[in-house]
Amino acid sequence: MPRKPLSTFDNLNKEELLEIVRNEAGDRVSDSLIVVANRIIEIPEYSCTINIRTGEDVSDFMKKWTNKFINGYNNRPSQRTSNPIGTQHDPILDEIISARIHHTTDDLESIKYGHRLSMSAENIAGAFLEEYIAEELISQGWHCCWGETMKSIDFCNVDGQLLQVKNSDNSENSSSKTVRDGTPIKHWFRRFSRTGGTNWNALNELVGIDNEEDNLNEESFKAFVRESVSNNPGSIFLEEESPFYGNEEDSNNES
């Protein structure tokens, strides 16, 4: 089944396609859904690709796209349960560590499972960042492209502006700078990988926040993550064999 972008189809009628989106969403419709749908119709080469069977048309594309967006929102990190880590621990790592430091068996177990827990957290950090920004910026007219429904673009606003966000400056960015209609793609990263400093002021400036009280910042992001994980511990996968398993309640109650 070939995957196709919206640009595959000809003679796109915006109002007809938006009506398909509204009908498919029903009572699940949201302002964000309509803003992002409107933008992909304007720049269809930046839509995600969708599996399209022989005989299916643009109406089927928009229905599938709508459900992809809604499912992405419903499975945001504060709501979903993370999958188990798919790789097994490599015992040669224990040998390397043992040759370097003096340790007990318990030390080695803590190192091993601490590393795996850190990987689980790292895998979802970018998604938490996206959800935090989505919550904070919706009042500014910016909407998240949930479910990766736009290619290389994470947010768009009611004026058609486009934004791509990354957790770190060493994450891979799209090479695209503008889209077909001349709109620039704004690029932002949260963290400087070499210094550990953060870059929130640049985001506040990019999205046009004038009121200092509305500024996004690292402390606010940390508070969002702590609350999200406390309310949904399953968002971070923790192996039952881990020495950390079972102490979640104590850690959640710490101030």
HUURTA-V206431 format. One record per residue. N is the residue number from 1. RES is the residue in one small letter. PHI is phi in whole degrees, -180 to 180 (NA if undefined). OMEGA is omega in radians with two decimals (none if undefined). NEAR is the number of other C-alpha atoms within 10 Angstrom. Layout:
# HUURTA-V206431
n=N res=RES phi=PHI omega=OMEGA near=NEAR
n=N res=RES phi=PHI omega=OMEGA near=NEAR
This chain:
# HUURTA-V206431
n=1 res=m phi=NA omega=-3.07 near=8
n=2 res=p phi=-72 omega=3.05 near=9
n=3 res=r phi=-96 omega=-3.06 near=10
n=4 res=k phi=-133 omega=2.98 near=17
n=5 res=p phi=-84 omega=3.13 near=21
n=6 res=l phi=-63 omega=-3.11 near=21
n=7 res=s phi=-65 omega=3.08 near=19
n=8 res=t phi=-62 omega=-3.02 near=11
n=9 res=f phi=-95 omega=-3.10 near=12
n=10 res=d phi=-100 omega=3.00 near=8
n=11 res=n phi=53 omega=-3.13 near=7
n=12 res=l phi=-77 omega=3.09 near=14
n=13 res=n phi=-104 omega=-3.00 near=10
n=14 res=k phi=-57 omega=-3.06 near=15
n=15 res=e phi=-65 omega=3.11 near=11
n=16 res=e phi=-66 omega=-3.13 near=11
n=17 res=l phi=-70 omega=3.09 near=19
n=18 res=l phi=-65 omega=3.09 near=18
n=19 res=e phi=-67 omega=3.06 near=13
n=20 res=i phi=-61 omega=3.13 near=19
n=21 res=v phi=-61 omega=-3.13 near=24
n=22 res=r phi=-62 omega=-3.12 near=19
n=23 res=n phi=-66 omega=3.14 near=14
n=24 res=e phi=-68 omega=-3.12 near=17
n=25 res=a phi=-73 omega=-3.11 near=17
n=26 res=g phi=59 omega=-3.13 near=10
n=27 res=d phi=-77 omega=3.07 near=8
n=28 res=r phi=-92 omega=-3.09 near=12
n=29 res=v phi=-65 omega=3.13 near=15
n=30 res=s phi=-145 omega=3.07 near=12
n=31 res=d phi=-59 omega=-3.12 near=12
n=32 res=s phi=-61 omega=3.13 near=23
n=33 res=l phi=-58 omega=-3.08 near=22
n=34 res=i phi=-71 omega=3.12 near=17
n=35 res=v phi=-62 omega=-3.10 near=21
n=36 res=v phi=-71 omega=3.10 near=26
n=37 res=a phi=-60 omega=3.11 near=25
n=38 res=n phi=-58 omega=-3.08 near=19
n=39 res=r phi=-73 omega=-3.14 near=21
n=40 res=i phi=-70 omega=3.07 near=21
n=41 res=i phi=-69 omega=3.12 near=20
n=42 res=e phi=-72 omega=3.13 near=18
n=43 res=i phi=-128 omega=-2.98 near=15
n=44 res=p phi=-63 omega=3.09 near=20
n=45 res=e phi=-69 omega=3.10 near=18
n=46 res=y phi=-102 omega=2.99 near=20
n=47 res=s phi=-74 omega=2.96 near=24
n=48 res=c phi=-68 omega=3.04 near=21
n=49 res=t phi=-95 omega=-3.08 near=20
n=50 res=i phi=-129 omega=3.05 near=19
n=51 res=n phi=-68 omega=-3.11 near=14
n=52 res=i phi=-122 omega=3.12 near=17
n=53 res=r phi=-80 omega=3.04 near=13
n=54 res=t phi=-57 omega=3.14 near=7
n=55 res=g phi=95 omega=3.09 near=6
n=56 res=e phi=-82 omega=-3.05 near=10
n=57 res=d phi=-125 omega=-3.07 near=12
n=58 res=v phi=-63 omega=3.09 near=19
n=59 res=s phi=-63 omega=3.10 near=13
n=60 res=d phi=-65 omega=3.10 near=16
n=61 res=f phi=-57 omega=-3.07 near=22
n=62 res=m phi=-67 omega=3.09 near=21
n=63 res=k phi=-65 omega=3.13 near=17
n=64 res=k phi=-67 omega=3.11 near=16
n=65 res=w phi=-61 omega=-3.14 near=25
n=66 res=t phi=-60 omega=-3.14 near=25
n=67 res=n phi=-69 omega=3.07 near=16
n=68 res=k phi=-64 omega=3.11 near=18
n=69 res=f phi=-62 omega=-3.09 near=22
n=70 res=i phi=-64 omega=3.11 near=20
n=71 res=n phi=-65 omega=3.08 near=13
n=72 res=g phi=-62 omega=3.10 near=16
n=73 res=y phi=-66 omega=-3.10 near=18
n=74 res=n phi=-66 omega=-3.13 near=14
n=75 res=n phi=-107 omega=3.04 near=14
n=76 res=r phi=-63 omega=-2.94 near=18
n=77 res=p phi=-59 omega=3.14 near=25
n=78 res=s phi=-70 omega=-3.07 near=23
n=79 res=q phi=-116 omega=-2.98 near=16
n=80 res=r phi=-97 omega=3.03 near=15
n=81 res=t phi=-105 omega=-3.10 near=15
n=82 res=s phi=-71 omega=3.08 near=18
n=83 res=n phi=-78 omega=3.05 near=12
n=84 res=p phi=-60 omega=3.05 near=11
n=85 res=i phi=-64 omega=-2.99 near=15
n=86 res=g phi=-85 omega=-3.10 near=6
n=87 res=t phi=-111 omega=3.08 near=7
n=88 res=q phi=-86 omega=3.10 near=7
n=89 res=h phi=-64 omega=3.11 near=13
n=90 res=d phi=-91 omega=-3.06 near=9
n=91 res=p phi=-63 omega=3.11 near=9
n=92 res=i phi=-65 omega=3.10 near=9
n=93 res=l phi=-64 omega=3.10 near=12
n=94 res=d phi=-62 omega=3.14 near=15
n=95 res=e phi=-66 omega=3.14 near=10
n=96 res=i phi=-64 omega=-3.13 near=10
n=97 res=i phi=-66 omega=-3.13 near=13
n=98 res=s phi=-63 omega=3.13 near=14
n=99 res=a phi=-76 omega=-3.05 near=10
n=100 res=r phi=-103 omega=-3.06 near=9
n=101 res=i phi=-133 omega=2.98 near=8
n=102 res=h phi=-82 omega=-3.06 near=9
n=103 res=h phi=-157 omega=2.97 near=11
n=104 res=t phi=-98 omega=3.07 near=10
n=105 res=t phi=-60 omega=3.11 near=9
n=106 res=d phi=-64 omega=3.09 near=10
n=107 res=d phi=-59 omega=-3.09 near=10
n=108 res=l phi=-65 omega=3.09 near=16
n=109 res=e phi=-64 omega=3.13 near=15
n=110 res=s phi=-65 omega=3.11 near=15
n=111 res=i phi=-64 omega=-3.09 near=15
n=112 res=k phi=-62 omega=-3.07 near=18
n=113 res=y phi=-76 omega=3.03 near=19
n=114 res=g phi=-64 omega=3.10 near=16
n=115 res=h phi=-65 omega=-3.12 near=13
n=116 res=r phi=-69 omega=3.07 near=20
n=117 res=l phi=-66 omega=3.10 near=19
n=118 res=s phi=-63 omega=3.10 near=13
n=119 res=m phi=-63 omega=3.12 near=15
n=120 res=s phi=-62 omega=3.11 near=19
n=121 res=a phi=-67 omega=-3.13 near=17
n=122 res=e phi=-63 omega=-3.12 near=12
n=123 res=n phi=-63 omega=-3.05 near=14
n=124 res=i phi=-111 omega=-3.09 near=15
n=125 res=a phi=-59 omega=-3.14 near=16
n=126 res=g phi=-64 omega=3.13 near=17
n=127 res=a phi=-70 omega=3.05 near=16
n=128 res=f phi=-63 omega=3.11 near=23
n=129 res=l phi=-60 omega=-3.14 near=19
n=130 res=e phi=-62 omega=-3.12 near=21
n=131 res=e phi=-68 omega=3.10 near=21
n=132 res=y phi=-60 omega=-3.14 near=20
n=133 res=i phi=-62 omega=3.13 near=19
n=134 res=a phi=-60 omega=3.14 near=20
n=135 res=e phi=-64 omega=-3.05 near=13
n=136 res=e phi=-77 omega=-2.99 near=16
n=137 res=l phi=-97 omega=-3.12 near=21
n=138 res=i phi=-63 omega=3.10 near=15
n=139 res=s phi=-71 omega=3.10 near=10
n=140 res=q phi=-94 omega=3.11 near=14
n=141 res=g phi=88 omega=3.10 near=14
n=142 res=w phi=-99 omega=-3.05 near=25
n=143 res=h phi=-130 omega=-3.12 near=26
n=144 res=c phi=-77 omega=3.06 near=27
n=145 res=c phi=-86 omega=-3.05 near=25
n=146 res=w phi=-55 omega=3.09 near=24
n=147 res=g phi=74 omega=-3.11 near=20
n=148 res=e phi=54 omega=-3.06 near=17
n=149 res=t phi=-85 omega=2.95 near=24
n=150 res=m phi=-122 omega=-3.12 near=26
n=151 res=k phi=-77 omega=3.05 near=17
n=152 res=s phi=65 omega=-3.14 near=19
n=153 res=i phi=-132 omega=-3.09 near=22
n=154 res=d phi=-103 omega=-3.11 near=22
n=155 res=f phi=-140 omega=2.94 near=27
n=156 res=c phi=-140 omega=-3.12 near=23
n=157 res=n phi=-114 omega=-3.04 near=20
n=158 res=v phi=-66 omega=3.10 near=17
n=159 res=d phi=-92 omega=3.11 near=10
n=160 res=g phi=91 omega=3.11 near=17
n=161 res=q phi=-70 omega=-3.01 near=15
n=162 res=l phi=-126 omega=-3.09 near=23
n=163 res=l phi=-141 omega=3.00 near=23
n=164 res=q phi=-114 omega=-3.13 near=18
n=165 res=v phi=-119 omega=3.08 near=22
n=166 res=k phi=-135 omega=-3.14 near=19
n=167 res=n phi=-75 omega=-3.05 near=19
n=168 res=s phi=-145 omega=-3.13 near=18
n=169 res=d phi=-72 omega=3.09 near=16
n=170 res=n phi=-100 omega=3.01 near=12
n=171 res=s phi=-80 omega=-3.12 near=12
n=172 res=e phi=-71 omega=3.10 near=8
n=173 res=n phi=-108 omega=3.00 near=14
n=174 res=s phi=-66 omega=3.12 near=12
n=175 res=s phi=-80 omega=-3.10 near=8
n=176 res=s phi=-70 omega=3.13 near=12
n=177 res=k phi=-111 omega=3.12 near=11
n=178 res=t phi=-139 omega=3.04 near=12
n=179 res=v phi=-107 omega=-2.97 near=13
n=180 res=r phi=-55 omega=-3.07 near=11
n=181 res=d phi=-85 omega=3.08 near=8
n=182 res=g phi=92 omega=3.13 near=8
n=183 res=t phi=-69 omega=3.10 near=12
n=184 res=p phi=-73 omega=3.00 near=15
n=185 res=i phi=-92 omega=3.11 near=20
n=186 res=k phi=-78 omega=3.12 near=19
n=187 res=h phi=-119 omega=3.12 near=19
n=188 res=w phi=-145 omega=3.01 near=19
n=189 res=f phi=-128 omega=-3.08 near=19
n=190 res=r phi=-80 omega=-2.86 near=22
n=191 res=r phi=-131 omega=3.00 near=19
n=192 res=f phi=-85 omega=-2.99 near=14
n=193 res=s phi=-65 omega=-3.06 near=13
n=194 res=r phi=-83 omega=-3.09 near=9
n=195 res=t phi=-106 omega=-3.07 near=7
n=196 res=g phi=83 omega=3.11 near=10
n=197 res=g phi=-70 omega=-3.13 near=11
n=198 res=t phi=-113 omega=-2.87 near=16
n=199 res=n phi=-130 omega=-3.03 near=17
n=200 res=w phi=-65 omega=-3.13 near=17
n=201 res=n phi=-58 omega=3.14 near=13
n=202 res=a phi=-65 omega=3.12 near=14
n=203 res=l phi=-67 omega=3.13 near=21
n=204 res=n phi=-58 omega=3.11 near=18
n=205 res=e phi=-72 omega=-3.12 near=11
n=206 res=l phi=-59 omega=-3.05 near=13
n=207 res=v phi=-92 omega=3.01 near=17
n=208 res=g phi=79 omega=3.07 near=11
n=209 res=i phi=-82 omega=-3.10 near=16
n=210 res=d phi=-98 omega=-3.10 near=10
n=211 res=n phi=-86 omega=-3.08 near=8
n=212 res=e phi=-59 omega=-3.14 near=8
n=213 res=e phi=-65 omega=-3.13 near=7
n=214 res=d phi=-92 omega=-3.08 near=13
n=215 res=n phi=-61 omega=2.98 near=17
n=216 res=l phi=-82 omega=-3.11 near=18
n=217 res=n phi=-154 omega=-3.04 near=15
n=218 res=e phi=-66 omega=-3.12 near=14
n=219 res=e phi=-65 omega=3.10 near=9
n=220 res=s phi=-65 omega=3.10 near=13
n=221 res=f phi=-64 omega=3.12 near=17
n=222 res=k phi=-60 omega=3.14 near=14
n=223 res=a phi=-63 omega=3.10 near=11
n=224 res=f phi=-62 omega=-3.12 near=18
n=225 res=v phi=-65 omega=-3.14 near=19
n=226 res=r phi=-60 omega=-3.14 near=14
n=227 res=e phi=-66 omega=-3.11 near=14
n=228 res=s phi=-64 omega=-3.11 near=17
n=229 res=v phi=-71 omega=3.10 near=17
n=230 res=s phi=-62 omega=-3.14 near=17
n=231 res=n phi=-78 omega=-3.12 near=13
n=232 res=n phi=-139 omega=-3.11 near=15
n=233 res=p phi=-57 omega=-3.13 near=20
n=234 res=g phi=-67 omega=3.10 near=16
n=235 res=s phi=-67 omega=3.08 near=22
n=236 res=i phi=-117 omega=-3.09 near=24
n=237 res=f phi=-71 omega=3.12 near=18
n=238 res=l phi=-128 omega=-3.08 near=25
n=239 res=e phi=-71 omega=-3.14 near=14
n=240 res=e phi=-64 omega=-3.14 near=9
n=241 res=e phi=-76 omega=-3.06 near=9
n=242 res=s phi=-70 omega=3.06 near=15
n=243 res=p phi=-66 omega=3.12 near=16
n=244 res=f phi=-89 omega=-3.09 near=14
n=245 res=y phi=-69 omega=3.11 near=11
n=246 res=g phi=101 omega=3.12 near=11
n=247 res=n phi=-105 omega=-3.11 near=9
n=248 res=e phi=-62 omega=-3.07 near=12
n=249 res=e phi=-63 omega=3.14 near=10
n=250 res=d phi=-62 omega=-3.10 near=8
n=251 res=s phi=-68 omega=-3.13 near=10
n=252 res=n phi=-70 omega=-3.10 near=14
n=253 res=n phi=-88 omega=3.11 near=8
n=254 res=e phi=-69 omega=3.12 near=6
n=255 res=s phi=-80 omega=none near=4
